Amino acid sequence: MTPAKPTQTALFVLALCFALAVIGRGLGESFTVFLLPISQNFGWDRAEVLSIYSMAALIGGFSAPVIGRLFDHSGPRIVFALGLTLIGGAFLVASSAERLWQFQLSLGLCVGVGVACLGNVPHSILLGRWFGARLTSAMAVIYSAMGAGVLALLPLSQVLIERIGWRSAYQVFGVAVLVLLGPLLLLPWKRLAAGSPTVTRTATAELSDAGWTLLAAVRHHAFWALFSTFFFTAVGMYAISAQIVAYLVDAGFPPLQAATAWGFSGVVMLAGMLSVTWLDSVIGRRRSVLVSYAISILGIALLRLLRIYPNTLLLAGFVICFGSMLGSRGPLITATAMRIFRGRRVGTIFGAIFIGSGLGAAIGSWSGGLIHDLTGSYDALLLFALASVILGMIPFLVVPALRE
């Protein structure tokens, strides 16, 4: 059999990473649909239930450097298989859970690590071996997997919950994920992990001159600028997205319509990421990132108006503005980190920077639930999210290294 050409193999690797990211991010974000039925089943308040989601985000962020190190040591086969095993097993455990700590350990701890295994850090390392200078475009596709996962799995989650209940829905998802382990393990991982010979030779020549270590990176201001951008942006975006289905239901939309509308953000998310990536090549990184933040802020404003005028036109405007920019800055921030800290330890360094995203998502989602519980409304929550998004934008205004 004639070996596949490097271009064909690169596209296969991209498609594989996209599919795994869809599974990881889609199932991770499906908790936003399970939030209400779990809360109603056990009588828990919003902050208690969101502690599960927050733990998953926190664990996912802090495990990123470890996942990067495991990838360097054991390769993608072990990392991706571990991710599927943890997510599938966690969903099966959650289907019979009765106490909050059981949900926190399964949907929080295990899903958090599992999503990290199928997340941006291992994908950026693997795709870097195949796409080289085109990594920004490749990562835009991977970041859009969250949108595709949301589009496919949120409405499906709602349909399953309505027809067979939330426990059986978790069983269906758990079994389906574990079934995928067999085909995954049979893939030619030695070839897939090797990378393109051309890209590998180029990268080796470039990396030999960098010499970055994690200790040296954390002493550099660019590390903390990127970290803070990830952190504050995630705080603002996840404070809203973790409760968006519940928010829309409270605003008067039927549950399936709310889940489907937010799921449609998956369509506009891909368009948003590709648009911001294209803008990067036209008007520069700093300006394109600032444009994306401006659109996110407009989306928050439209969400506030939905409480006063709940109609499909405003709903569509919110989904387009907020949904299209959810993660749109990720590929540019990833490429910036890879450029500044290029070297053999770039996976570990980027994993450490990515802690900011997980930590921000955890704090944002839990704080959003707490603010809702304390105030009984969403107004303070939206102000909190708005302020956080603005803080996430500031490093691209004041840090020279992020303007290049």
Secondary structure, DSSP 8 states (H G I E B T S, - for coil): -----HHHHHHHHHHHHHHHHHHHHHHHHTHHHHHHHHHHHHT--HHHHHHHHHHHHHHHHHTHHHHHHHHHHH-HHHHHHHHHHHHHHHHHHHTT--SHHHHIIIIIIIHHHHHHHTSHHHHHHHHHHHHGGGHHHHHHHHHTHHHHHHHHHHHHHHHHHHHH-HHHHHHHHHHHHHHTHHHHHTS-HHHHHH--HHHHHHHHHHHTTT---HHHHHTSHHHHHHHHHHHHHHHHHHHHHTTHHHHHHHTT--HHHHHHHHHTHHHHHHHHHHHHHHHHHHH-HHHHHHHHHHHHHHHHHHHHHHHHS--HHHHHHHIIIIIHHTTTTHHHHHHHHHHHT-STTHHHHHHHHHHHHHHHHHHHHHHHHHHHHHHSSSHHHHHHHHHHHHHHHTHHHH-GGGT-
